[in-house]
Amino acid sequence: MMERLDQDACGLKGVRLLVVEDEILLALALEDDLVGLGCDVIVASSLRKAMPLAREAPIDGAILDVNLAGEEVYPVVDILAARSIPFVFVTGYGAAGLRACDAGRLIVKKPYRLKHVVEALRSLKLMNRAE
Amino acid sequence: MARTRGASSLRSSLVAPIAAITLLLSLGLTGIGYWTGNAIVHVMSDRMMEQIAESIRVHVGQMMDAPSRTLRRVVNTLARHGTSLDDPHPLAKELYAMLDDEPNIDWLYFSNEAGGIVSTGRLGNGTRVILLSDDFRPGVLREYDASSDGERKELRKSGNYFDARQKSWYKLAKETREPTWTEPYIGSVEPILGISLAAPARGKTPDFAGVIGIDLILKEMSDYMRGLRVGNTGRAFLIDASGQLIASSGGVMPTTVDAHGQEQHLHARDAGDWVVRTSALHLDRHPETVERSRTSGMQFFSYDDAGLGRVFGAIIPFQASGGISWLIVSALPASDFLGPGRNATYLSLAVAALVIVASLAVGFWAVGRALRPMQALIKAAHAIGGGQWLEVPETNRRDEIGALARTLSDTSRSIQELLRRVRDDAAAREQALVLDLIERKEAEKRQQRLLNELNHRVKNTLAIVRAIATQTYGTAETPEAFLDSFEARLLALSQAHDLLTQSAWQGASLRDMVSQELAPHADGTGSRFVLNGSDVHLGPHAVVTLGMVFHELATNAAKYGALSVPGGHVEVAWTLDTAAAGRRLRVEWWETGGPPVTPRRRRGFGSRLIERGLARDLSGEVRLDFPPEGVRCVMDLPLEEVFGR
C-alpha cells in the first residue's frame, strides 16, 4: 500500500521462503507483500503443519513467528538450523522471548513494517539455492 | 548408673529384713539354747552329784561295816578260846590263824595294859610277819618271819621304840570302851595310807585288858573310788574331819612324797588335781556349807574357777559306828556338760550363719530374678525417654510387672501418637508454607506470563491491524471506502475478541458467533437469516478466523448480495459429520433473493481470506461460488481444528 518497494532493489526475487504464522491475517498480508517482491512463499499456520515443510520443503529461508497459538516454534528452528537454512524471528516479545540458545538470532519485532522484514531477509544474505 | 542402684537397693530392702529376722531368730534361739543348756546342766549336775555322793555313802558304809564285824568276831573268838592275853606267843599264833580267815584284814594286833604289842599281818608283797615289842612291854618293836602255823621265826628287822599307850587308837578304845576307828594314817611298817579299828579287850580283868585292833590299808575303798567316773573331768572324794584326803576318783592319790622321801598324808586343798583342790578350798572358805551338811544332809554348792569355769558340787557327811565322821564331796565343772552343749550352740550358730547366707543368696537371687523384668522395663523406659521406641517386653505377664509393662507400652504409644501428630502438624505447616511460597512464585510467574502474553497480543493485534490496513488499502478505491471497510473489519475482529473474553478465551458457540456477525444487517422482520444446526462449540482460534470469514461474507452480501435488497435472505446451515474417517464440521452460506450475481473481476481481500486463509488456517476445504441466484460458500473443516485451537 503506502510502502511500495521496488522488486528488483530488494534482491529477493525468486527466493523461496517458509512463513510460519498462526494469525491468518498476518500470514495473508505477509504472503501478499512477499509475493509482490517476487518471492515464492509457503505459509504454515501451526507448528504441526510447519514441521514437515521445514524438513522437506525446498526453501532458502524462513520467517518464524515464535508463539504459534500457545506453542513455540523451536522444533522448527532446530530443523532449519540442522539444514543450515537461515531464518528470522518475528515476535512481539522481542529478544527476551527467545530461548537462550537463540540469543543473537535476527529478530523482527511486531508490529513490523515491510521494510524491516526485507532488511532482515537481506541481512541473511539469502540466495536462491535452486539456481 | 541410677538404674542399677535402684534395682539393687530394692533388692536389699526386700532381702535385708528377711536376713535380719533370720539373724535375730537364730541369735534368739541360740541364746535360749544356751540358757536352757546352762539350766539343764545345773540340774543335771546337781542330780549327778547327789547320786554319786549317795552311792559313795552306801558303798563306803558297807565297806566300813565289814571290819567292825570282823573285829567283833576276833574279840569274841579270843574270849571263847580263853586265849591268854599275857603270853604273846600263843596269842600271836591265835591272831595269825584268825588272819587266815579274814582276807580283807591286813593286820591283827593286841596291846596289853602295859603298852606292849603283838601283831601279825601281811606285807605288801604278801609276806606274813609277826611284830613283837620286847618283853611284851613298851620297847623296841621287832619284826620276825612267821611259819605257816604262826610260830615266830627269825628276826627280820628291829624298829623304833614303841609304846601302845601313846597311840590314839589305844587311848580311844580305852577311853570309850567301844570299837573305835582311828584317823587314816601312813602305815609305820609300810608307807601306805591305812586306818585302824580298835576295840577294848576284856580278859581276866573284866573291864579292860588291853586293846585289840585291826589295820586296814583301805585298798577296797581306794579301788572303788578310783573306779568311779564323774563325768569326764569331775571328781568324787572322801576327806576326814580335818580335811585330809582319804580316797578320790580319777587316780588322785591321798599321799604325797615330801622333800625327805617320806610319804605324807595329803590335805585335799593341797591335792594336785585341780577339781579336788578348788572344791576343797571352796569348802574351806565356806564352813557353813559343811556344817549345814552335817545337820541337814546333802548340800549343793557351786563356784567359779578361773581355769575350770563354773563348777557344781555336792557334799554329804559320812558317819559310821566307831567315830567315823568323814565327808563325801563330788564336784563337776559345768564345761563337762556344757562342752557338748557349747558345741551344739556353736553348731546352731554356724547353721544359723549358713541359713542367713543361704537366705541372703537365695533372696538376692530370687529377688534379682523377680526384678530382672523390671530392669528390662527400665531399659525400655530409658529408650523411650531417649526417643527410641523399643518394643516393651513382659507385656504378656499377668502380674504387677505385666501391668507396669502394659502401662509403659500404652504411654509409649500415646507419646508416639502425640509426637507423630506434632510432626505431621509441623510438616503440614511447613508444606503449607512451601506451597504458599510456591503459589506466590507461581503467581508472580503467572503475572509475568500474563504481562508477556498481553504484550504479545497487543503487538500481534497491532500487526494484525496493520495487515488489515494494508489489505484494505489495496482494495479500496476511495479513502472513505478504505475507512469504512477498515473500521468494519476492526470492529468484526473486536467483536470476535468480545465473544472470547466472555468465555475467558475458551471459545464460543458457532450460532452466537454467526448471529453476532449478521446482527448489524438485520431488518427487523426476523426472517432475513436462517441459522440451521445444533450448537457447536468453536475453539478461540476458529472463533477469530470464522468471525472474520463471516464478517467478509456478510459485508459482501450487504454490499452486493442478498442483504443489499429487501427480501434477500441468507441461510447458514451446519452439520457435524461424525464419520469414522474423521469428524468434520460442514458449514454452508447460501444467499437467496438478492440481485443477480455477476462474477467479480478480481478477487478482493474477503475472497482471499475465505479461500486461502481459511483453508490454510483450519486445514479445511472451502468452496466459494458466485452463481447468479446468490453467493454460496461451503466450508468443510476438520473438527479437531475447529475445536482445538
Interface residues (C-beta under 8 A of the other chain):
Chain A: M1 M2 D22 E23 I24 L25 L26 A27 L28 A29 L30 D32 D33 V43 S45 S46 K49 N67 A69 G70 T91 G92 Y93 G97 K109 K110 P111 Y112
Chain B: N452 N455 H456 R457 V458 K459 N460 L462 A463 I464 V465 R466 A467 I468 A469 T470 Q471 Y473 G474 H541 V544 T545 M548 F605 R608 L609 R612 G613 L614 R616 D617 S619 R645
